Amino acid sequence: MKCATVSIIGRPSAGKSTLLNALCKAKVSITAPSPQTTRNSIRGILTEEAGQLIFIDTPGYHLSEKVLNQRLISIAESSLAESDIILYVVDALRPPGSEEDAILTLLRSVNRPCVVAANKMDLPGASYEGVRTFLQHDPNIRHILGVSAMDESGLEELKEALYSLAPEGEMLYPEEFYTDQPPEFRVSEIIREKVVNRVTQELPHSVYIDIADMELDDDQQKMWIRAFIIVERETQVGIIVGKKGSGIQEIRKTAQKEIAKLFPYKIHLDLRVKTQSKWRNNTKLLKRLIY
């Protein structure tokens, strides 16, 4: 049997999380139109007759001097050193930029076999040849494949390429696992997804979720979850709460419905908004939130 850890890397909005969910046939990582939605190393597990692939979804690789972005870059870089294979997801709609040059430099430094997924091939203007021309001479790149995470085309060929590079080994997770995320983390990510999908392009990066507590009632029939949406400024509170509370009620309703799929209990979600000024510059907090 084959078993390998596969780190996923790429520019923001390349479709890494959508591809991970499609490969694992389950919602492992949250998705949103805003870039750098993924903030942590998210593990997704695919077990098939050929073996087990443990994917590690990383934050979008974006060059920036901001404290939050530097933390995200560090998370992406550290995950590569722990992997057997690297899956480099490239947006086939966009020309190569400085992030591609930085990623190629990083790939050479870790010296792991790499499979490139030229994503979004289902969309007009996607250029597989452009991706191939840019990357084909890198010695660590073993396969360059055209895929679409949205319509799931090319995924079988992609899995075959990954298994061909995977070492022999025993499974690291039970067959039924598709992720190893703790419940509190999964709950917080679901809430954050609902928030960032409702607000403007600027606000998503100013939001994090604090799970205050998760408790079962005495009959073990209902789980009470109390959580806070944390923003940086008072003006952002109103954006999330919405007119007469309509915004936060919609976030609570949609998040509660999805959270209920994770647990065999009835879910009651208590959701509130608080401010914490300049939290994105708080190194201690970022180490707790992003790992």
N, C-alpha and C positions, 0 to 999 in steps of 0.2 A: 504494500500500500504506500502511496505517496502522501507526504504531509509537509506543508510549507507555510511560513508566514509571508504575506505579500503586502508591502507598504504601498499605498496609493499616494501619488504626488502629482501636482499640476497647478497651473495658475488659478486664481479665483474664478468661479463660474464656469470652469471647464466641464462640469458635470460629474465630478468624482463621487459625490454622495448618491446621486441618482443612479450611477453605474453600480455602485456597491449594493444598493437596494435591489437592483435588477438581478445582479449575480447571485445574491443570497435569497432571492424570491421572498423577501420580507422587508418591512420598514426598519432598518437598522439605524440609519442616520437621517436627521431632519433635512429638509430641503426648502429653499426659498429663492426668489429672484435676486435678492441682494447678495453681493459678494461676501466671501468669508463668513458664511453662516456657520460652518463647522469650526469649532474652537478647540476641540480635544482630539486625541487619538481614539477613534471609535473602532471597536472590533466587530467585524461581521464574519460569520463562520459558514462555510459551504462544505457540506459533506455529501459525497457521491460515491459511486462504486469505485471510481478511480482513486479516491483518497479524500483528504481534507485540506482545504485552503483557508487559512485564517487571515482575513484582510484587515489592514489597519488604515482607516480613512484619516487623512491628516488635513489640517487647515490649508486653505489656498495659499500658495507660495507667492507672497506679495512683498516687494522690497520697500521698506519704510523704516524710519527711525523712531516712530512712535512706540511707546512702551508696550502697548497691547500687541501691536504687529510684530515687534521683536520677540515677544513671548510665543506668538503663533509660529513664527519662523523657526524658533528653537525646537518647538514640539515636532514640527515636520521633519527637521533635520535629524533629531535624535531617533525617530522611529525607523529611519532608513538603516541605521547601523544595526538594528535588532532584527532585520528581516532577511529572509533567504532570497527573495525576489522583489524587484521593484516594478510596479505597474504605473507607468507614466501616462497620465490622461491629458491629451492635447485637444484643445478646442479647434477643430478643423475649419471653423469659420473665421478665425482670427489669424493675422500674420504673426510670425514669431517676434517676441519682444525681449526686453532685458531680463524678464523673469525666466524665459527659456534658456538664455545664456547662463544665468545663475544656476538653474536646475541641472543643466548639462555639466557644469563644473562640479556641482555637488555629487552627481551620479558617478563621475570619474573618481572622486575622492573616496567614496564608500566601496567602489569596485564590486558591485553586485550585478548579476544578470538582470536585464531590464526588458520588459515587454511594453511597447507603446500602443495605446489605444487612441486612434484618431477618432474622436467622438463627434457626434452631431452630423453624421454622414447622411442622415435622413433629410437634412435641410438644404434648400437651394444655396449654392455658393460655397458649400463645404469642399475642401480641396485635400484629398488623400495624397495626391502627388506632391503638393506643397509641403505637407508634413514629412513625407518620405524623403524628399530632396534635402530638407534641412537636417534630418536626423540619421540618415542611413549610414553615414561613415563613422558614427560613434561606436567604438569596439564593444561597449557593454550592452548595446541594444541588439537583442537576438531576433525579435519579431516586431514588425510594424503592421498593425491591423486596423482596418476601418470598421467602426462599430457605431451603433446608436443606442444609448442608454434608454431613450424614450420609447422606441419601438422594439427594442431588444434584439435588433439584427446584429449578427456578427459575434454574439456572445458565446456560442458553442465553440467557434474557432478560437476565441480569446481564452476560454477555459482550457482547451486542448494545449495551447501554447504555454500556459502557466503550469499545467501538470507535467508537460515535457521537461520543464526546468526544475521541478520540485524533487527534493531528495526522498529516498525511501525512509519511512518512519511510521510509528504508531500514531493514532489519533490523539490529539491533546484535549479534545472536548467530546462529550457524549454526542451521539448522532443527532439527537433532537435539538441541540443548541443552535441558534442562529446569531446570538450575541452573548457577551458576558457582562454587559453593563448592569450596575446595581440599580434597583428600582427607583431610588431617589433621583439618580442621574437621568433615567429615562423619563420620569415625570417632569423634571425641570426642562428637559429638551423639548418635550411636546408643548409645554406652555410657551417656551421661547419661540418655537416655530409659529405658533398661532399669533404671537405678538408681532414678529417681524413681517409676517405676511399681511398685516393690516396697516402698517405704518409706512412713513416715507422712507426714501433711500438713506437719509442721514441718520435717522433714529435707531435702526437696528443695532448699530455698534455701541450705542449708549445704554443698552439693556442687558441685564442679567437676571436670573431667577434664583431666589433664595427659598428653599423648602424649609419652613419652620418646623413642621412635624407631620408625621403620617401615623395615624392611630386607628386601630380597629375598635368597634364598639364591643360591649360585653358579650353580645350574641355572636360575634365574629361574622356578622352579615353585612356590615357597612364599614367602609374605610373613610375616615375624615382626613383630608389633606389641606393644610394651611400653607399658602405660599405667597411670596411677595415678588412683584415685578419691580426691580430696582432701576431707576433712571438717574441721570446726573443733574437735571435741573427741574425746578418747579414747573416751568412752562411745558415740559415734556409730559407731565402727569396728565394734563388735560387732553393731550393728543391721544393717549392710550385710553383714558376713561371715556372720552367721547361725550356727545350731547346727551344729557340726562342719564349718563352711565351706560349708554348703548354699546360703546366700544368694548369696555371691560366685560360686560355681560355676554357679548358674542364670543370674546376670547375664552371666558370661563365655560360657556356652553360647549364650544367645539373641542376645547382641551379635555373637559370632563368626559365627553363621549369617546375620545380616543384613548384616554387613560383607562377607561373601563375595560378596554380590550386586553389590557395587560394583567388584570387581576380577577379572581373569582368572587369579587364582592361588589356591592353597590357602592359607587363612588360619590362622595360629596366634596366638592372643591370650593374652598374659601380663598378668594383671590383679591389681593389688594396691591396698591401701587405706593412705593416710597421713593424718596430721593437719597442719593449718596454722592455728594459732590466729588468730581474728578476721580471716580473709582478706577477708571482705565489707567491711571498713573500710579495706582497703589500696588506696588510690587508684591507685597505680602498677600494681598487678596487675589491677585492674578495667579500666584502659585497654587492657591487653593482651588480656584475656579478652572484653571487650564492646566491639564496634565496629560 
